[in-house]
């Protein structure tokens, strides 16, 4: 019988830590003023999946003798946030995944995703103690770690920033596309463009993602700022062209990366009022249907 690897896991594991060590020493880039992530409130939502051949009896025979309860996984993750000595989500999921494999030797693999739960200072003075939960874009990280007779190693790793929502009010066009009996979309040489973006990236060396060497760590805030800057600078003929230019700029600024990926949506508004006297403005509303979706490596 060929070997079977069974997996199971737990989602919605929330952990918050106050006064964690700040992330400092990032590479300076012209598109971003972001320099420090203070980590006064560090929040993360974890999803974990563990795998191994020894879990098969729990599925076939109801034998739970090798099962790590999902409640134990939750507690393990939350308590290890207290002993984590780093500064990033990537570093934390690397640390806790490795510790999990060291503790439970029969577990062959751990896949873990961490989504940052950002908080912003709500007090304008010095030394804020009051923070508000940000509902803006979120950084995320994924890691897969495996163990074998050779030891524990990283099988794959990626980082990203999700739910970036940007609108540019003019200097965007979309013309020259195929027009046939199925086409109802008009050409537009100067339109507003409202986009949703998920941006991902991978490092040449997985160790650079952890954040122990801040100068080679890529902060999600900087990638967001690059996207905003490129959007401002270029007259975009399409979303495809825009995300290509953003990706090129990210790779230019951070040559330690091997790949930048995008998931994008065109959420451009429908026009309600075309002409307003003595103004170049217009009135818009939400689109009547969800528009184009792009995936780009």
C-alpha positions as CSV (number, residue, x, y, z in Angstrom):
1,X,0.0,0.0,0.0
2,X,1.4,3.4,-1.0
3,X,1.9,5.8,1.9
4,X,-0.9,8.1,2.7
5,X,-0.4,11.6,4.2
6,X,-3.4,12.9,6.1
7,X,-3.8,16.5,7.1
8,X,-6.1,18.5,9.4
9,X,-5.9,21.9,11.1
10,X,-7.5,24.9,12.6
11,X,-8.3,28.4,11.5
12,X,-9.3,31.7,13.2
13,X,-6.5,31.5,15.8
14,X,-6.2,35.0,17.1
15,X,-3.3,36.3,19.1
16,X,-2.4,39.8,20.3
17,X,0.8,41.0,21.9
18,X,1.6,44.4,23.3
19,X,4.9,46.2,23.4
20,X,6.7,43.8,21.1
21,X,10.1,44.8,19.7
22,X,9.7,47.3,16.8
23,X,10.8,46.6,13.3
24,X,13.5,49.1,12.4
25,X,16.4,49.4,9.9
26,X,14.4,48.8,6.7
27,X,15.9,49.7,3.4
28,X,14.9,53.3,2.4
29,X,13.1,53.6,-1.0
30,X,12.0,56.9,-2.7
31,X,8.4,55.8,-3.1
32,X,7.8,55.3,0.7
33,X,8.3,57.2,3.9
34,X,7.7,54.1,5.9
35,X,10.6,53.4,8.2
36,X,9.4,51.8,11.5
37,X,6.7,49.3,12.4
38,X,6.4,50.1,16.1
39,X,4.6,46.8,17.1
40,X,3.1,48.4,20.2
41,X,0.0,46.3,19.4
42,X,0.9,43.2,17.3
43,X,-2.1,41.2,16.2
44,X,-2.2,38.2,14.0
45,X,-4.8,35.6,12.8
46,X,-3.3,32.2,12.1
47,X,-4.5,29.3,10.0
48,X,-2.6,26.0,10.5
49,X,-2.6,22.7,8.8
50,X,-0.5,19.7,9.9
51,X,0.2,16.5,8.1
52,X,1.7,13.1,8.6
53,X,1.2,9.4,7.8
54,X,0.6,8.6,11.5
55,X,-2.7,10.4,11.4
56,X,-4.3,7.8,9.1
57,X,-5.6,5.6,11.9
58,X,-7.6,8.5,13.3
59,X,-9.5,8.6,10.0
60,X,-9.8,4.9,9.3
61,X,-10.1,3.4,12.8
62,X,-11.1,6.3,15.1
63,X,-7.7,5.9,16.9
64,X,-6.8,9.3,18.3
65,X,-3.6,8.2,20.0
66,X,-1.4,10.3,17.7
67,X,-3.8,13.2,17.2
68,X,-2.8,16.7,18.4
69,X,-6.1,18.3,19.3
70,X,-6.9,21.5,17.4
71,X,-7.4,23.3,20.8
72,X,-3.8,22.3,21.7
73,X,-2.7,23.9,18.4
74,X,-4.5,27.1,19.3
75,X,-2.9,27.2,22.7
76,X,0.5,26.4,21.3
77,X,0.4,29.2,18.8
78,X,-0.9,31.8,21.3
79,X,1.5,31.0,24.0
80,X,4.5,31.0,21.7
81,X,3.8,34.6,20.7
82,X,5.0,35.4,24.2
83,X,8.4,33.8,23.6
84,X,8.9,35.1,20.1
85,X,11.8,37.5,19.9
86,X,11.4,38.9,16.4
87,X,9.4,41.6,14.8
88,X,7.3,40.3,11.8
89,X,4.5,38.0,11.0
90,X,6.8,36.0,8.7
91,X,9.2,35.6,11.5
92,X,6.6,34.5,14.0
93,X,5.0,31.8,11.8
94,X,8.5,30.5,10.9
95,X,9.4,30.3,14.7
96,X,6.1,28.7,15.8
97,X,6.0,26.2,13.0
98,X,9.6,25.0,13.7
99,X,8.8,24.8,17.4
100,X,5.7,22.7,16.6
101,X,7.7,20.2,14.6
102,X,10.3,20.0,17.3
103,X,7.6,19.3,19.9
104,X,5.6,16.8,17.9
105,X,8.1,14.6,16.1
106,X,5.5,12.5,14.4
107,X,4.1,15.5,12.5
108,X,5.8,15.6,9.1
109,X,4.6,19.0,7.8
110,X,3.1,22.3,9.0
111,X,1.5,24.8,6.7
112,X,0.7,28.1,8.4
113,X,-0.7,31.4,7.2
114,X,-0.6,34.5,9.3
115,X,-2.7,37.6,8.5
116,X,-1.7,40.8,10.3
117,X,-4.4,42.5,12.3
118,X,-3.2,46.1,12.2
119,X,-3.9,48.8,14.8
120,X,-3.3,52.5,14.5
121,X,-2.7,55.1,17.1
122,X,-5.9,56.9,18.0
123,X,-4.2,59.5,20.2
124,X,-2.4,62.4,18.5
125,X,0.0,63.2,21.3
126,X,3.3,61.6,22.4
127,X,3.4,58.0,23.6
128,X,0.0,56.8,22.5
129,X,-1.7,54.1,24.6
130,X,-5.0,54.2,22.7
131,X,-5.2,52.4,19.4
132,X,-7.9,51.7,16.8
133,X,-8.3,48.6,14.7
134,X,-7.5,49.4,11.1
135,X,-9.9,48.1,8.5
136,X,-7.6,48.8,5.6
137,X,-5.3,46.4,3.7
138,X,-3.7,43.5,5.6
139,X,-0.3,42.0,5.2
140,X,-0.1,38.2,5.1
141,X,2.5,35.5,5.2
142,X,2.6,31.8,4.4
143,X,5.1,29.1,5.3
144,X,5.3,25.3,4.8
145,X,7.9,23.5,7.0
146,X,8.7,19.8,6.8
147,X,10.8,17.5,8.9
148,X,12.6,14.4,7.9
149,X,15.6,12.4,9.0
150,X,17.7,15.3,7.6
151,X,16.0,17.8,10.0
152,X,13.5,20.7,9.7
153,X,13.5,22.9,6.6
154,X,11.3,25.4,4.8
155,X,9.6,23.9,1.8
156,X,7.9,27.2,0.6
157,X,7.3,30.7,1.8
158,X,5.5,33.8,0.5
159,X,4.4,37.2,1.7
160,X,1.8,39.7,0.5
161,X,-0.5,42.5,1.1
162,X,-4.3,42.1,0.5
163,X,-7.3,44.3,-0.2
164,X,-5.4,47.3,-1.4
165,X,-8.1,49.6,-2.8
166,X,-6.9,52.5,-5.0
167,X,-8.8,55.0,-7.2
168,X,-7.2,57.4,-9.7
169,X,-9.7,60.0,-10.8
170,X,-8.4,60.7,-14.3
171,X,-5.5,59.9,-16.8
172,X,-6.6,56.3,-17.3
173,X,-7.8,54.9,-20.6
174,X,-9.1,51.6,-22.1
175,X,-9.3,51.7,-25.8
176,X,-8.4,49.5,-28.8
177,X,-9.8,46.2,-27.4
178,X,-11.7,43.7,-29.6
179,X,-15.1,45.0,-30.7
180,X,-17.6,42.5,-32.1
181,X,-21.3,41.5,-31.6
182,X,-20.6,40.7,-28.0
183,X,-19.1,44.0,-27.0
184,X,-21.2,46.6,-25.1
185,X,-18.4,48.3,-23.2
186,X,-17.6,51.8,-24.7
187,X,-14.0,52.9,-25.2
188,X,-12.9,55.5,-22.8
189,X,-9.8,57.7,-23.2
190,X,-9.9,59.4,-19.8
191,X,-11.7,57.5,-17.1
192,X,-11.5,57.1,-13.3
193,X,-10.0,53.7,-12.4
194,X,-10.9,52.0,-9.1
195,X,-9.0,48.8,-8.4
196,X,-8.7,46.2,-5.8
197,X,-5.3,44.5,-5.5
198,X,-3.8,41.5,-3.7
199,X,0.0,41.7,-4.2
200,X,2.3,38.8,-3.3
201,X,6.0,38.2,-3.4
202,X,8.6,35.5,-2.7
203,X,12.3,35.8,-1.8
204,X,15.3,34.2,-3.4
205,X,16.4,33.1,0.1
206,X,13.6,32.1,2.5
207,X,15.6,33.4,5.5
208,X,15.3,37.0,4.2
209,X,11.6,36.9,4.8
210,X,11.9,36.4,8.6
211,X,13.0,40.0,9.3
212,X,16.0,39.2,11.4
213,X,18.0,41.3,8.9
214,X,15.6,44.3,8.3
215,X,17.6,45.7,5.4
216,X,16.6,42.7,3.2
217,X,13.0,42.4,4.6
218,X,10.3,43.8,2.4
219,X,7.6,45.5,4.4
220,X,4.0,45.4,3.0
221,X,3.7,49.1,3.7
222,X,6.5,49.8,1.3
223,X,5.0,47.6,-1.4
224,X,1.6,49.5,-1.0
225,X,3.4,52.8,-1.4
226,X,5.1,51.6,-4.5
227,X,1.8,50.6,-6.0
228,X,0.3,54.0,-5.1
229,X,3.3,55.9,-6.6
230,X,3.3,54.0,-9.9
231,X,-0.5,54.5,-10.2
232,X,0.0,58.3,-9.7
233,X,3.0,58.5,-12.1
234,X,1.8,56.7,-15.2
235,X,-1.1,57.2,-17.6
236,X,-2.4,53.7,-17.5
237,X,-3.9,52.2,-20.7
238,X,-5.1,49.1,-18.8
239,X,-5.0,47.4,-15.4
240,X,-2.7,44.8,-17.0
241,X,-0.2,47.4,-17.9
242,X,-0.5,49.1,-14.5
243,X,0.2,45.9,-12.4
244,X,3.1,45.0,-14.8
245,X,4.7,48.4,-14.1
246,X,4.1,48.0,-10.3
247,X,5.7,44.6,-10.4
248,X,8.7,45.9,-12.3
249,X,9.2,48.7,-9.7
250,X,8.9,46.3,-6.8
251,X,11.6,44.0,-8.3
252,X,13.8,47.0,-9.0
253,X,13.7,48.3,-5.5
254,X,14.0,44.8,-3.9
255,X,16.3,42.6,-6.0
256,X,16.2,40.0,-3.2
257,X,12.8,39.0,-4.5
258,X,12.3,36.4,-7.2
259,X,8.6,37.0,-8.1
260,X,5.7,39.4,-7.6
261,X,2.2,38.3,-8.2
262,X,-1.1,40.1,-8.5
263,X,-4.8,39.4,-8.2
264,X,-6.7,42.5,-9.4
265,X,-10.3,43.6,-9.8
266,X,-11.6,46.5,-11.9
267,X,-14.2,48.1,-9.6
268,X,-14.5,51.4,-11.7
269,X,-17.7,53.3,-11.0
270,X,-20.6,53.8,-13.3
271,X,-21.3,57.4,-14.4
272,X,-24.5,59.1,-13.1
273,X,-23.9,62.7,-14.1
274,X,-21.6,63.3,-17.1
275,X,-21.3,67.1,-17.0
276,X,-21.2,69.5,-14.1
277,X,-21.1,73.2,-15.0
278,X,-17.7,74.9,-14.4
279,X,-16.2,71.7,-13.1
280,X,-14.3,68.8,-14.6
281,X,-15.9,66.5,-12.1
282,X,-18.7,64.0,-12.6
283,X,-21.0,61.9,-10.3
284,X,-20.5,58.2,-10.1
285,X,-22.1,55.2,-8.3
286,X,-21.0,51.6,-7.6
287,X,-20.7,49.4,-10.7
288,X,-23.8,47.5,-11.6
289,X,-21.8,44.3,-11.7
290,X,-18.4,43.0,-10.7
291,X,-16.0,43.7,-13.5
292,X,-12.7,42.2,-14.7
293,X,-10.5,39.9,-12.6
294,X,-6.8,39.5,-13.4
295,X,-4.2,37.1,-12.1
296,X,-0.7,37.9,-13.1
297,X,2.7,36.3,-12.2
